[in-house]
Amino acid sequence: MTGTIINFVAVIVGSLIGLSVGNRIPEKTRQTLVSALGLFTLAYGVFIFSKTQNMLIPLFSLVLGTIIGELLKIEEGLTGLGEGIQKKLAKWNPNLTGESQKFVTGFVSASLLFCIGPMAILGAIQDGVSGDYQMLAIKSLLDGIASIAFASTLGVGVMFSAVVVLVYQGAISLLAGLLGQGFGDAVVAEMTATGGVILVGIAISNLLQIRKIRTGSFLPALFLAVLIVLLLNALGVSY
């Protein structure tokens, strides 16, 4: 839960900055900061991938996981979920006043940005299973910067999205911790290494915007990495 708490605080602090002085920060400065964090995220993804004890495990996990993710249309599902929530809220009360509508828009938009994505899920799982919250700490910096921009234009509703972050990521971390209590170091290492590749994809696609990558479809690879290691251990295969 440590990483989620850091993320919660980052969104609140960023929103407060955005509400007070956010509109004074040049757009180019914000973009450059995101690029810097994107480069760091890419380097961190490579670093945690190096923890693998057998590169074939992340490779097979990603290949099979991507096929499953595409068949299940996970990327479309995540995108559709966000769009669906926004549309339903717009229909729920179309007679909202200007300030109320602004609050709802800020709250919903920020909640979706901070929660619906591979990094939120991946970071929360890693925090819950191994107690390693570095990935969520990186996400916290990104969310903090984003909340400055959002709050400066959409108002105080952005700050309340921190509660959604706390509940959503906290629940994933707690569940991952309960399910992963019996996992050994090898399981954690290969799941982390697989997550490192996904993190590189997020950096390239979402942060540096070099090329669009459907990183949502990679998510099943995390669970496949766990299953492959457990299967190899059960068969007594050395890797």
Summary of the structure (lengths in Angstrom):
residues: 239
radius of gyration: 18.7
end to end distance: 31.8
largest distance: 64.9
contacts: 840
relative contact order: 0.22
helix: 83%
strand: 0%
